[in-house]
Amino acid sequence: MSQEYNIIWADIAEKDLKNIIEYIADDSPLNAQKVFKKIKEKASSLYSFPDRGRLVPELKEQGILQYHELIHSPWRIIYRISGNTVYVLSVLDARRNIEDILLKRLLNL
């Protein structure tokens, strides 16, 4: 039997998702609902096997190995695992430069 993990969304990740859904809803409320459901389902699936997500390539290149991601194209769900908890940290558009976004977030701490 596999271990089950708790899933916790960081405030910034929830804000990311809210912004994505609001942007999509401007053109298609129905599509926004579908995207919201898919992203939440994808993140919720981490409760059983969170290691399946790949390491975030941009961070891996820098030797930072604790951050994983799942892709729901074009969005990247970035998370880390600590004990029996998965922390969803960001939901980012893969078409944007993730290094710039992460740097901006770190500088605004």
C-alpha positions, 0 to 999 in steps of 0.5 A: 500500500502506498503512502498518502500525502496531504496537498496544501496550496500556497497563497501565491499558487491559488492566486496564480490559478485564479488569475489564469481562470479569470483570464480564460473566463473573459473569452470562455467561462465554460472553458475556464471551468474545464481548465480549473477542474483539470488543474485541480485534479492534476494537483490532487492526484499528487496525494498518492505518488508525488515523485512522478513529476519531473524536476523543474529543469530551470532549477535542476540546471542550478542544482536545486533539486527539491522542486517538481512539476506536473504539466497540464499544457500550457500550465506548469504546476510547481510543487515540493514534497516535505514529509507526507505533505505536497506543497503546490507553490505555483501554477505558471504558463509554460510559454513564459520565462519561469526563471524571470517569474521565480526571480521576481518572486524571490526578490519581492519576499 
